[in-house]
Amino acid sequence: MALVWIPSNMRHLTGGESRIRVEGSTLADIISSLEANFPGVREELVRDNLIKDEIAVAIDGEQGHQGLFQEIDDSSEIHFIPMVAGG
């Protein structure tokens, strides 16, 4: 199962868990698995069937560019990274 790192601003949905193991062969599958166990996660990550512009996704240390179709291995680590704004 892939290991998903949950950003701090979403941990209220996961009962405070910062890392969760879930099954899925694509990023869409991973998000669906998260949503099944932690309702509201999909809304935080996806808009109009695309990863939100303000969320970066790193899979095994590299930024994914295939969106929800990105393939995931059982040993993958996935980080959802909210963009930081400021000045």
DSSP file (Angstrom, degrees, kcal/mol; ACC not computed):
  #  RESIDUE AA STRUCTURE BP1 BP2  ACC     N-H-->O    O-->H-N    N-H-->O    O-->H-N    TCO  KAPPA ALPHA  PHI   PSI    X-CA   Y-CA   Z-CA
    1    1 A M              0   0    0      0, 0.0    22,-0.2     0, 0.0     2,-0.1   0.000 360.0 360.0 360.0 143.4    0.0    0.0    0.0
    2    2 A A  E     -A   22   0A   0     20,-1.8    20,-2.2    22,-0.1     2,-0.6  -0.391 360.0-127.5 -72.3 151.2    1.2    3.5   -0.8
    3    3 A L  E     -Ab  21  77A   0     73,-2.7    75,-2.9    18,-0.2     2,-0.5  -0.910  22.7-162.5-103.9 121.8    2.0    5.9    2.1
    4    4 A V  E     -Ab  20  78A   0     16,-3.2    16,-2.4    -2,-0.6     2,-0.6  -0.910   8.8-147.5-108.7 126.6    0.3    9.2    1.9
    5    5 A W  E     -Ab  19  79A   0     73,-3.2    75,-1.2    -2,-0.5    14,-0.2  -0.828  16.0-146.5 -91.6 124.4    1.5   12.2    3.9
    6    6 A I        -     0   0    0     12,-3.1     5,-0.1    -2,-0.6    75,-0.1  -0.803  14.9-123.9 -96.3 125.2   -1.3   14.4    5.0
    7    7 A P    >>  -     0   0    0      0, 0.0     3,-2.2     0, 0.0     4,-0.6  -0.323  25.4-112.5 -66.5 153.2   -0.7   18.1    5.2
    8    8 A S  G >4 S+     0   0    0      1,-0.3     3,-0.9     2,-0.2     4,-0.3   0.809 114.5  61.5 -57.9 -33.1   -1.4   19.8    8.6
    9    9 A N  G 34 S+     0   0    0      1,-0.2    -1,-0.3     2,-0.1     3,-0.1   0.563 109.2  43.1 -73.9  -5.3   -4.3   21.8    7.2
   10   10 A M  G X> S+     0   0    0     -3,-2.2     3,-1.9     1,-0.1     4,-0.5   0.419  83.8  95.2-113.5  -2.3   -6.1   18.5    6.3
   11   11 A R  G X<>S+     0   0    0     -3,-0.9     5,-3.0    -4,-0.6     3,-0.5   0.700  70.1  72.4 -68.7 -18.1   -5.4   16.5    9.5
   12   12 A H  G 345S+     0   0    0     -4,-0.3     3,-0.4     1,-0.2    -1,-0.3   0.782  98.2  51.6 -63.4 -23.7   -8.7   17.5   11.0
   13   13 A L  G <45S+     0   0    0     -3,-1.9    -1,-0.2     1,-0.2    -2,-0.2   0.716 110.9  46.5 -81.6 -22.6  -10.3   15.2    8.4
   14   14 A T  T X<5S-     0   0    0     -4,-0.5     3,-1.3    -3,-0.5    -1,-0.2   0.168 117.3-103.6-107.7  16.5   -8.0   12.2    9.4
   15   15 A G  T 3 5S-     0   0    0     -3,-0.4    -3,-0.2     1,-0.2     3,-0.1   0.793  81.3 -53.3  66.4  26.7   -8.3   12.4   13.1
   16   16 A G  T 3 <S+     0   0    0     -5,-3.0    -1,-0.2     1,-0.3     2,-0.1   0.371  96.1 148.7  90.4  -3.9   -4.9   14.0   13.4
   17   17 A E    <   -     0   0    0     -3,-1.3    -1,-0.3    -6,-0.3    -3,-0.2  -0.425  28.3-171.7 -66.5 134.5   -3.1   11.3   11.4
   18   18 A S  S    S+     0   0    0      1,-0.2   -12,-3.1    -2,-0.1     2,-0.4   0.646  72.9  35.7-100.1 -19.3   -0.2   12.6    9.4
   19   19 A R  E     +A    5   0A   0    -14,-0.2     2,-0.4     2,-0.0    -1,-0.2  -1.000  65.2 179.0-137.4 135.8    0.6    9.5    7.4
   20   20 A I  E     -A    4   0A   0    -16,-2.4   -16,-3.2    -2,-0.4     2,-0.5  -1.000  21.7-138.9-138.7 135.4   -1.9    6.9    6.1
   21   21 A R  E     +A    3   0A   0     -2,-0.4     2,-0.3   -18,-0.2   -18,-0.2  -0.833  33.5 166.5 -93.7 128.6   -1.4    3.8    4.0
   22   22 A V  E     -A    2   0A   0    -20,-2.2   -20,-1.8    -2,-0.5     2,-0.3  -0.960  31.6-118.3-139.9 157.5   -4.0    3.3    1.2
   23   23 A E        +     0   0    0     -2,-0.3    10,-0.2   -22,-0.2     2,-0.2  -0.679  48.8 121.0 -94.7 150.3   -4.4    1.1   -1.8
   24   24 A G        -     0   0    0     -2,-0.3   -22,-0.1    48,-0.1    -2,-0.1  -0.655  47.9-144.7 162.3 145.5   -4.6    2.4   -5.3
   25   25 A S  S    S+     0   0    0     -2,-0.2    47,-2.4    46,-0.1     2,-0.3   0.546  89.9  33.5-102.1 -10.3   -2.9    2.1   -8.7
   26   26 A T  B  > S-E   71   0B   0     45,-0.3     4,-2.2     1,-0.1    45,-0.2  -0.903  88.1-107.6-134.3 166.1   -3.5    5.7   -9.8
   27   27 A L  H  > S+     0   0    0     43,-1.8     4,-2.5    -2,-0.3     5,-0.2   0.873 121.5  56.5 -61.6 -36.0   -3.7    9.0   -7.9
   28   28 A A  H  > S+     0   0    0     40,-2.2     4,-2.3     1,-0.2    -1,-0.2   0.912 106.9  49.0 -60.7 -42.2   -7.4    9.0   -8.5
   29   29 A D  H  > S+     0   0    0     39,-0.3     4,-2.6     2,-0.2    -2,-0.2   0.910 110.1  51.5 -62.9 -42.6   -7.7    5.6   -6.8
   30   30 A I  H  X S+     0   0    0     -4,-2.2     4,-2.5     1,-0.2    -2,-0.2   0.933 111.3  46.6 -60.5 -47.3   -5.6    6.9   -3.8
   31   31 A I  H  X S+     0   0    0     -4,-2.5     4,-2.7     1,-0.2    -1,-0.2   0.890 111.5  51.9 -64.6 -38.7   -7.9    9.9   -3.4
   32   32 A S  H  X S+     0   0    0     -4,-2.3     4,-2.2     2,-0.2    -1,-0.2   0.905 110.2  48.9 -63.1 -41.1  -11.0    7.7   -3.7
   33   33 A S  H  X S+     0   0    0     -4,-2.6     4,-1.4   -10,-0.2    -2,-0.2   0.914 112.4  48.1 -64.7 -42.4   -9.6    5.4   -1.0
   34   34 A L  H  X S+     0   0    0     -4,-2.5     4,-3.0     1,-0.2     3,-0.3   0.930 111.4  50.5 -61.6 -44.8   -8.8    8.4    1.3
   35   35 A E  H  < S+     0   0    0     -4,-2.7    -2,-0.2     1,-0.2    -1,-0.2   0.875 105.6  56.2 -62.7 -38.4  -12.3    9.8    0.7
   36   36 A A  H  < S+     0   0    0     -4,-2.2    -1,-0.2     1,-0.2    -2,-0.2   0.854 120.1  30.8 -62.1 -34.2  -13.9    6.5    1.6
   37   37 A N  H  < S+     0   0    0     -4,-1.4    -2,-0.2    -3,-0.3    -1,-0.2   0.727 132.4  30.9 -95.0 -26.0  -12.2    6.5    4.9
   38   38 A F  S >< S-     0   0    0     -4,-3.0     3,-1.8    -5,-0.2    -1,-0.2  -0.684  81.6-148.3-137.1  79.4  -12.0   10.2    5.5
   39   39 A P  T 3  S+     0   0    0      0, 0.0    -3,-0.1     0, 0.0    -4,-0.1  -0.183  81.8  36.8 -53.3 136.4  -14.9   12.1    4.0
   40   40 A G  T 3> S+     0   0    0     -5,-0.0     4,-1.3     0, 0.0    -5,-0.1   0.136  83.6 103.1 107.7 -17.2  -14.0   15.6    2.8
   41   41 A V  H X> S+     0   0    0     -3,-1.8     4,-1.3     1,-0.2     3,-0.5   0.930  79.4  52.9 -63.1 -45.7  -10.5   14.8    1.6
   42   42 A R  H >> S+     0   0    0      1,-0.3     4,-3.1    -4,-0.2     3,-0.6   0.908 105.6  54.0 -58.0 -42.9  -11.5   14.8   -2.1
   43   43 A E  H 34 S+     0   0    0      1,-0.2    -1,-0.3     2,-0.2    -2,-0.2   0.831 107.8  51.3 -61.7 -32.0  -13.0   18.3   -1.7
   44   44 A E  H << S+     0   0    0     -4,-1.3    -1,-0.2    -3,-0.5    -2,-0.2   0.766 122.8  29.3 -73.3 -26.2   -9.7   19.6   -0.3
   45   45 A L  H << S+     0   0    0     -4,-1.3     7,-2.8    -3,-0.6     2,-0.4   0.718 112.8  56.0-108.1 -26.7   -7.7   18.2   -3.2
   46   46 A V  E  <  +F   51   0C   0     -4,-3.1     2,-0.4     5,-0.3     5,-0.2  -0.905  45.0 175.2-124.5 138.5   -9.9   18.0   -6.3
   47   47 A R  E >  S-F   50   0C   0      3,-2.9     3,-1.4    -2,-0.4    -4,-0.0  -0.987  79.3  -8.5-137.1 128.7  -11.9   20.6   -8.3
   48   48 A D  T 3  S-     0   0    0     -2,-0.4     3,-0.1     1,-0.3    -1,-0.1   0.879 128.4 -57.4  53.2  42.5  -13.6   19.8  -11.6
   49   49 A N  T 3  S+     0   0    0      1,-0.2     2,-0.3    19,-0.0    -1,-0.3   0.740 120.4 100.6  60.8  26.6  -11.9   16.4  -11.7
   50   50 A L  E <  S-F   47   0C   0     -3,-1.4    -3,-2.9    17,-0.1    -1,-0.2  -0.970  85.7 -96.1-133.2 150.5   -8.5   17.9  -11.5
   51   51 A I  E     -F   46   0C   0     -2,-0.3    -5,-0.3    -5,-0.2    -6,-0.1  -0.488  57.9 -98.8 -60.8 133.6   -6.0   18.4   -8.7
   52   52 A K    >   -     0   0    0     -7,-2.8     3,-1.9    -2,-0.2    -1,-0.1  -0.211  24.1-122.7 -56.8 145.2   -6.6   21.9   -7.4
   53   53 A D  T 3  S+     0   0    0      1,-0.3    -1,-0.1    -3,-0.1    -2,-0.1   0.799 111.3  58.2 -58.7 -30.1   -4.1   24.5   -8.7
   54   54 A E  T 3  S+     0   0    0     28,-0.1    29,-3.0    29,-0.1     2,-0.5   0.335  95.5  77.6 -88.0   9.6   -3.2   25.4   -5.1
   55   55 A I  E <   -C   82   0A   0     -3,-1.9     2,-0.3    27,-0.2    25,-0.0  -0.978  62.1-162.0-119.7 126.3   -2.1   21.8   -4.4
   56   56 A A  E     -C   81   0A   0     25,-3.1    25,-3.4    -2,-0.5     2,-0.5  -0.814   9.7-150.8 -99.4 148.1    1.2   20.3   -5.5
   57   57 A V  E     -C   80   0A   0     -2,-0.3     7,-2.3     7,-0.3     2,-0.5  -0.980   9.0-169.6-122.4 125.1    1.6   16.5   -5.6
   58   58 A A  E     -CD  79  63A   0     21,-2.5    21,-2.8    -2,-0.5     2,-0.5  -0.966   2.4-169.7-113.9 126.3    5.0   14.8   -5.1
   59   59 A I  E >  S-CD  78  62A   0      3,-3.3     3,-1.5    -2,-0.5    19,-0.2  -0.967  76.5 -16.3-118.1 118.9    5.2   11.1   -5.8
   60   60 A D  T 3  S-     0   0    0     17,-3.0    -1,-0.2    -2,-0.5    18,-0.1   0.872 131.2 -51.0  52.9  40.5    8.4    9.4   -4.7
   61   61 A G  T 3  S+     0   0    0     16,-0.3     2,-0.4     1,-0.2    -1,-0.3   0.450 120.4  99.5  83.6   1.0   10.1   12.8   -4.4
   62   62 A E  E <  S-D   59   0A   0     -3,-1.5    -3,-3.3     0, 0.0     2,-0.3  -0.953  78.5-109.6-123.7 142.3    9.1   14.0   -7.8
   63   63 A Q  E     -D   58   0A   0     -2,-0.4    -5,-0.2    -5,-0.3     2,-0.2  -0.506  36.1-128.0 -69.4 126.8    6.3   16.3   -8.8
   64   64 A G        -     0   0    0     -7,-2.3    -7,-0.3    -2,-0.3    -1,-0.1  -0.506  26.3-179.5 -75.4 142.8    3.6   14.5  -10.7
   65   65 A H        +     0   0    0     -2,-0.2    -1,-0.1     1,-0.1    -2,-0.0   0.346  68.9  73.3-122.9   2.5    2.5   15.9  -14.0
   66   66 A Q  S >  S-     0   0    0      1,-0.3     3,-1.7     5,-0.1     4,-0.1   0.269  82.8-152.0-102.5  12.0   -0.2   13.4  -15.0
   67   67 A G  G >   -     0   0    0      1,-0.3     3,-1.7     2,-0.2    -1,-0.3  -0.227  68.9  -8.1  57.8-138.7   -2.7   14.6  -12.6
   68   68 A L  G 3  S+     0   0    0      1,-0.3   -40,-2.2   -19,-0.2   -39,-0.3   0.654 133.0  63.3 -67.2 -15.6   -5.2   12.0  -11.4
   69   69 A F  G <  S+     0   0    0     -3,-1.7    -1,-0.3   -42,-0.2    -2,-0.2   0.504  71.3 126.4 -87.4  -4.3   -4.0    9.5  -14.0
   70   70 A Q    <   -     0   0    0     -3,-1.7   -43,-1.8    -4,-0.1   -42,-0.2  -0.313  63.8-121.6 -55.5 129.4   -0.5    9.3  -12.4
   71   71 A E  B     -E   26   0B   0    -45,-0.2     2,-0.4   -44,-0.1   -45,-0.3  -0.496  25.3-156.1 -77.2 145.4    0.4    5.7  -11.7
   72   72 A I        -     0   0    0    -47,-2.4     2,-0.2    -2,-0.2   -48,-0.1  -0.972   3.0-147.5-125.2 134.5    1.2    4.7   -8.1
   73   73 A D    >   -     0   0    0     -2,-0.4     3,-1.6     1,-0.1   -47,-0.0  -0.606  30.3-112.1 -92.6 160.8    3.2    1.7   -6.9
   74   74 A D  T 3  S+     0   0    0      1,-0.3   -52,-0.1    -2,-0.2    -1,-0.1   0.794 120.3  48.6 -60.4 -28.0    2.5   -0.1   -3.7
   75   75 A S  T 3  S+     0   0    0    -73,-0.1    -1,-0.3     2,-0.1   -73,-0.1   0.366  88.0 123.9 -94.4   5.3    5.8    1.3   -2.3
   76   76 A S    <   -     0   0    0     -3,-1.6   -73,-2.7   -17,-0.0     2,-0.5  -0.278  50.7-147.2 -69.7 150.5    5.1    4.9   -3.4
   77   77 A E  E     -b    3   0A   0    -75,-0.2   -17,-3.0   -73,-0.0     2,-0.5  -0.981  15.9-163.2-113.9 130.8    5.1    7.9   -1.0
   78   78 A I  E     -bC   4  59A   0    -75,-2.9   -73,-3.2    -2,-0.5     2,-0.5  -0.955   6.1-169.3-120.7 129.9    2.7   10.6   -1.9
   79   79 A H  E     -bC   5  58A   0    -21,-2.8   -21,-2.5    -2,-0.5     2,-0.6  -0.979   9.7-157.6-119.3 125.6    2.8   14.2   -0.5
   80   80 A F  E     - C   0  57A   0    -75,-1.2   -23,-0.2    -2,-0.5    -2,-0.0  -0.917  18.8-167.9 -97.5 119.1    0.0   16.6   -1.0
   81   81 A I  E     - C   0  56A   0    -25,-3.4   -25,-3.1    -2,-0.6     2,-0.2  -0.921  12.7-143.5-118.2 111.0    1.6   20.1   -0.6
   82   82 A P  E     - C   0  55A   0      0, 0.0   -27,-0.2     0, 0.0     2,-0.1  -0.502  29.3-111.4 -70.1 139.1   -0.6   23.2   -0.3
   83   83 A M        -     0   0    0    -29,-3.0     2,-0.5    -2,-0.2   -29,-0.1  -0.425  27.8-137.8 -69.2 144.4    0.9   26.2   -2.0
   84   84 A V        -     0   0    0     -2,-0.1     2,-0.3    -3,-0.0    -1,-0.1  -0.905  18.9-168.8-108.1 130.0    2.0   29.0    0.4
   85   85 A A        +     0   0    0     -2,-0.5     2,-0.3     2,-0.0     0, 0.0  -0.840  26.4 113.5-114.9 155.2    1.3   32.6   -0.5
   86   86 A G              0   0    0     -2,-0.3    -2,-0.0     1,-0.1     0, 0.0  -0.965 360.0 360.0 167.0-178.8    2.7   35.6    1.2
   87   87 A G              0   0    0     -2,-0.3    -1,-0.1     0, 0.0    -2,-0.0   0.390 360.0 360.0-163.5 360.0    4.8   38.6    0.7
